[in-house]
Amino acid sequence: MTRSNSAGRRLVHAALLATFAATSPLLAADDRFSGVEVQAVHVSGPVHMLTGAGGNIAVSVGDDGVLMVDDQFLPLAERIQEAIDELGGERPKFLLNTHYHGDHVGGNPHFGQAATIIAHHNVRSRLAGNADLPSVALPVVTFADGLSLHFNGDEIALLHLPAGHTDGDSAVWFKSANVLHLGDQLFSGRFPYIDLDAGGTVQGYAANLAAVLEQAPSDVRIIPGHGPLGSLEAVREALSVIRATRAKVAQAIADGTGIEAIIQTGLGSEYADWGSGFINEERWIRILARDIEAAGR
């Protein structure tokens, strides 16, 4: 990376911030990002996981260039690129969005200038509904059920996970590297956020996790949307907790217990750690109750 290219990149980034930060809360630059450090950990083959603020990122760095999965928040774009540069990479050629939430696609206006953005149809539809986003931030290649890319000596499969976290989620499977990025279909060790207003359902979320357990290689490395790099054991634990807590809330509702009383009683001490993330116990109970009511059971 030359000094002139770096300077040009900073100017473009500054212009984007000036244009979009004031109008979009998903892309707003504020002090909460000032101390964020983007760090990389090698996963397998050409695949690395980047952490910072927001959803975990996967990058494949190799002879064909750089492919990235998700991009966190716009104010972190330069730091994310610097981490990629340190891995021997360059500007990503492909950017895969696992879903439309701002902590996973906030950097699209920056990285979409050079990268081809790929996502499920519903991701483009939802992002296109945000008038503050420029066209460069939208996926230009979309799919319904699945799509494969052949890049850096690997087949990279995008697999739609229906009616789970949202209605547009995809898992990204690096087949040769044996790495699976689940996006927000997995909050490792934490209650998940299920966006019921965007087509997500608790039962669909559980069904998607069950499908992963049935179909993924037993030794696959798992990159969750949030949480540490892990294995299928994290998927298994999440599925168990989701099923158990949903059954508990469903039974309480069937017994005539009101939602506030269920929250007051809680789910039990065994789930205390699961409520320490973005979705605390109260929010999880409310998600479960609303989903149970919508499902009619």
N, C-alpha and C positions, 0 to 999 in steps of 0.2 A: 504494500500500500504506500503510495507516494505521499509526500507532504501536501502537494497541491490537491490531490484527490480527497485527502482527509479534511482539508480546509473547505473544499466545496461541499463535502457531505455535511459539515457542521452548519454551513450557511443554509442549505436546503432544509435541514432539520429545524433550524431556528425559524425559518419562514413558515414551516408547517405548524410549529407550536403557536406562533403568533396568530395564524389563521384559525386554528381549530380549538385551542385550549380554552378560549373564552366562551365558546358556545356549546361544547359537549362535555358533560361531567365524566363520561367514560374516558376521555382523552385529556382531561385537565392536568396541567402541570402544577404541582404544589409541593410544599415542603416535605410531605410524607415520603417523597422519593429521594430526598437529598442524601440520605445515608445508605441507600440501597446499593449493595455490591452484587454484581452478576458473577456467579461462579460456575465453573464447568467440572463435571465428573465424567470420566470415561465409562461407558456402559458395555459396549461390545463392538468389535470391528470398527467401522468408521463413525459409529453413533455415540454421541455425548449427550448428557442432560445438562441444561442450564437452569439455574435457579436465580431468583432475584425477588421480585414482588409480583404476585399474580400467579397464573398457571405455569406449571413446569414446561420448559421448552425442550424439544429434541432437535439435534442437528446432525446431519450426515455430512462429513467433510472428506472429500477424496478427489480422485483424478477428474471426475466429471464436474466438480465444483461443490457447492453447498446447497443442501435442501434443509429447510427448517419446518418444524411443526409448532405452530402458535408463536406469539411474539409479545406477550405481556402488555405493558402500557407504553404509550408513545414517548413519555419523558425518559424512558429507559432505552430507547432504540440505539442511541450511540454506544451506551455501555454494553448492550447485547452484541452489537457489531464488533466492538473491541474484543470481547471474549471470543467471538468467532475468529477474528484475526489472529489471536494468540494461539488458536488451534491450527493455524496454517490455512485458514479459509479466506473467503472474499465475500462480496455481496451475494446473498442467496439467489439462486436461479429459480427455485420453487419454494413457495410458502403454502403449507397445508394448514387450514383452519379446522380444529376439531369441533367447534361450534361458534356461536356468534357473540358470546359475552365479552365485555370490554377488557377483562383482565387476561384474555387470551388473544384478542384481535386488535388491541389498542394500537399496536405498532404497524398495522396494515398501511396507513397513509405513507409511512416512511419506507417500509420494505417493499411495498407494492410498486414503487417506482422502477425497481429493477427485476423483481421476482414475478413469476406467474403464480397467482393465488388460486388455489384449488380447494373446493369445499362442497358439501352437500347443497342441493338446490335451496333448501330452506334457510341456509346461512346467508346466501346472497339475498334472498327475499327479505329477510329481517334486517340485514345491514342496509339494503337499498331504501328501507323505510326511514332511515335516519338522514334527514336532509342536510345535516352538518358534515356528513362524510363525503369526501371527494370520490369520484369514480375510480381512482387508482387504488382505493382501499377495498374495493369489492372483488370477490372471486370472479375470475374470467373463465374458468373451467369448472363446471358443476356436474353432479351425478346424482342418480337416484339410489342405487343399491351398493355400488362398489366401483372401484377404478384402480388400476395398477400403473405404477411408474417403474422404469428400469433405470437405475441411477447408482453410480458408485459401486458397481458390481453386485447390486442387490435388487430384488423385486420388492417394491414398497407398495403394500396393498392398503387402500382406504376402504373401510367396511362400515356401512351405515348401521347405527345402533338405534332402532326406532323407539319413539315414545318413552325415552328414559330420562336423562337429565333435561333435554329439550326434545324438540321434534327434528333436530338437524345434526345430532351428534355423530361423529365418526371415530372409530379406532384406527390407528395407523400401525401396521405390522411390517417391520423390517424383517423379511423372512430369513435371509441368510445370516444376518446379525442376531436373529432370534430375540428381537426387542419389540415390545408392544406398548405403544403410547395410548392410554385409554382416555385422555382428556378428563373431563369432569364426570365421566362414568365411574371414576374412582377417586374418592377422598380418603386416602389411606389412614386408617385408625381414627376417623372422625365421621360424625353424621354428615351425610351428603346434602348439598343444596339441590333440590329438585324443582325446576322452574315450571310449576303447574300452569302458569299463564302463557308458557311458550311450548305447550304440547308435551311437557314431561309428565310422567306418572311414576308412582312408587313401584307398582307391579311391573311396569315396563323396565324400570331401572334394575329391579331384581332379576327379571328374565334375561336381560342383557348380560349381567354378571354371571348368571348360570350358564349362558351360552359360551362365555369366555372360558369358564372352567371345563366345559365339555370339549371344546374345540382347540384350545391353545396348547402348544407343547408344554409338557410338565416342567421343563427347565427354562421357560421363557422369562426374560427379564421384563419387569413391569415398570413403566413410567406412569405414575398417577397424575391426574390433573393437579392435585395438591398433596403434599406429603413426600416421604423419602422414596428413593428407588427401592423396588422390592421384587417380590415373586408372586406366584399364584396364591400363596398363603394369605396375602393382604386382600386379595379378591374374595377368597373363601371366608375370611373373618368378616369382611364388610357385608357379604350376602347373608351370613348368619345373623348379624346384628339387625339388619334391615328387616328380615323375615320375623325375627323374634319380637322386635319392638312394634312392628305393624300389628302382629297378632295380639299383642298385649293391649294396644290402644283399641283395636277393633272389638276385643272382648269387653273392655270397659264401656265402650259406647253401647254395645249390645245389652249390657247390664243396666243401662240407663244413666250412667255417670256422665256428667257434663264436662266439657273441655277444660274449664277452669279447675275443676276438682281433679281431673287427670293430671294437669300440670302441677297442682299443689302436691299430689302424691308422688309424682315423678315416676321414672321408669325403673329405678333401682340403682344401688350403688355400683353394680357391675358395669354400668354404662357411664360412669362419671367422667372418665377420660374422653369418651366419644363426644361429649358435649363441650369440650374445651376449645373447639375450633370456631370457624365462621358461623356454623349452625349450632347454637347451644341447645340444651335439652328442650326448653320451651318452644323454640322455633321448630324443632324437629317434630314434636308432638302436634303442633298446629299443622304442619305439612302433612303428617300422617292422617290426622282427623279430616282434613279437607279432601285428601285423596280417597279416603274410605267413604266419605259422604258422596263424592262424585261417582265412585264405582258402585255404590249401592250396597256395599258389604265391607 
